[in-house]
Amino acid sequence: MIDPTTAIRRRDLLAGGVGLTTLAAMPAWAQQHGVTPRVELIGPDITLTIARQHMMIDGKPYHAIGINGSAPAPLIRLREGQRARITVVNALDEESSIHWHGLLLPFQMDGVPGISFPGIPARGRFTYEFPVVQAGTYWYHSHSGLQEQEGLYGPIVIDPAGADPIASDREHVVLLSDHSPLHPHAIFRRLNLQGGYFNYQKQTLAGLLAGRDQPLRERLDWGRMRMDPSDVSDVTGATYRYLVNGHGPADNWTGLFSPGERVRLRVVNASAMTNFNLRIPGLTLTVVQADGQDVRPVTVDELQIAVAETYDLIVTPTQDRAYTLVAEAWDRSGMARGTLAPRMGMVAPVPALRPRPLATMKDMGMGGMDHGAMAGGCSPEHAAMGHCQPGAAVPMDHGQMSHRMRDFANAPGLPRTPVVQTVAPMPVDRTGEPPQGLADVGHRVLTYRDLMSVKVNPDTRTPSRALTIHLTGNMERYMWAFDGVKLNAVTAPIPFRLGERVRVTLVNDTMMAHPIHLHGHFFELVTGHGDHAPRKHTVNVAPGGTVTFDLTADAEGDWAFHCHMLYHMHAGMMQVVTVRRDADEGAAA
């Protein structure tokens, strides 16, 4: 029997040219790679037609939903100060929508059916009209059902009204995504039947005998807790192909440069379920923008870009040779691969997939305690919580550990519902740590605390109140929610008073990272940078970790608030935030 991981590696690391059939199915901005001027949809007046089609990946056709005959959807280019008028024609036999991810606009134009507008009916149309009040790199996608997974997503570039403060000689859009031959509803059904259905990287007896992964005692302990440390990603390379601008690894998307040029890479993670670890061996990456907002330049060798985030990078290749752009899936079950080169047809070595990460006690919300401390001793932190006595072994039997991992004393406000499988006993702020699996790679990795805004934040007031929201889930039953309540059981929105300043803390009670997105707003991460805190619209909350941000509720209306892992959102991790002048008095208390 062929090892699935080996099969994926062989498939994903193939090198090859771009065939004519592939080119015919790709938007021009993804094809030309700088050889000729890109064909773009340039605002302010644009028409988009949503329809079913095929997309070519590594020379094979797959069913997709696209726009104007292309999947991924065309690049939209706007300019700050314009008034955009975008008419969307829905040629599908079902309702559809477009959400303008990260754009600040009236809530009626945000594009979320059932929250901000009724959706675009089958064979209908809708015109989005809004002022363009910002610049930067963003993207757009369907917010209807699971259409986004089928290819209904595309990049947005908004040029500043004046001179661009980020100097570059050339730029490339790098749109990362994942695609499966399985219909999205088939994927979701499999996840509901078995949370780890697509995990082909579990620990094995052969690995134990070879001394790999966890030792026997640890494996037995985790088994008693019914937890799988290899369960990093719900949907993996077992079914996904990972794409750069719609191209598979064998297609080898290529972006051109001349040696010595400053090349700007506008990187968008438009995937449904995949965080990517991005690096270009031989080149340093200078981060200059995050989620469309300028940041002080930070030089790193690798960064993780979570689902729905965008990062703008500057690279300066000085040699007349090719470089491989590596976007490795966070669970390392596959990779998206492209090339930066002086000429078409050049290739560079493609690194092998690195060993997949395993979850740790810290990912369980144990606040940094290692497994040895849990099994053989009691740390001062755990003793302070009354869970053990200093110097004593911490019992690891199933009953006691289950109690600790679902001890509602650690979060007394949570309802005792099936959606709360675990409660993190000791969650900690992990924004200063490399993301999961990148702590020991031996080079510089971006952390959220590395990011600082170029400009002073627009609102530097001290928050008038604090709000804590728990990210909860049940992997065995594939349920996900905020504060233990799935969207279909929510009875009231989260209220904010227009203009109020609120400090929000997200607590991840699960063992999986969650990229959390708030529509219609930017927020400032509380990472120690004061009035130069980085401003984001999406933030990845590490397993067993916390993230705190300050939010000015300055956009009146009803806004979606959700995990951007598509199947997590579909399974219930979504809420509605309402911003009103006359919001509930308790909101301002």
Secondary structure, 3 states (H helix, E strand, C coil): CCCHHHHHHHHHCCCCCCCHHHHHHCCHHHHCCCCCCCCCEECCEEEEEEEEEEEEECCEEEEEEEECCECCCCCEEEECCCEEEEEEEECCCCCECCEEECCCCCHHHCCCECCCECCECCCCEEEEEEECCCCEEEEEECCCCCHHHHCCEEEEEEECCCCCCCCCCEEEEEEEEEECCCCHHHHHHHHHHCCCCCCCCCCCHHHHHCCCCCCHHHHHHHHHCCCCCCCCCCCCCCCCEEEECCECCCCCEEEECCCCCCEEEEEEECCCCCCEEEECCCCCEEEEEECCEEEEEEEECEEEECCCCEEEEEECCCCCCCEEEEEEECCCCCEEEEEEECCCCCCCCCCCCCCCCCCCCHHHCCCCCCHHHHHHCCCHHHHHCCCCCCCCCCCCCHHHHHHHHCCHHHCCCCCCCCCCCCCCCCCEECCCCCCCCCCCCCCCECCHHHCCECCCCCCCCCCCEEEEEEEEEECCCCEEEECCECHHHCCCCEEEECCCEEEEEEEECCCCCEEEEECCCCEEECCCCHHHCCEECEEEECCCEEEEEEEECCCCEEEEEEECCHHHHHCCCEEEEEEECCCCHHHHC
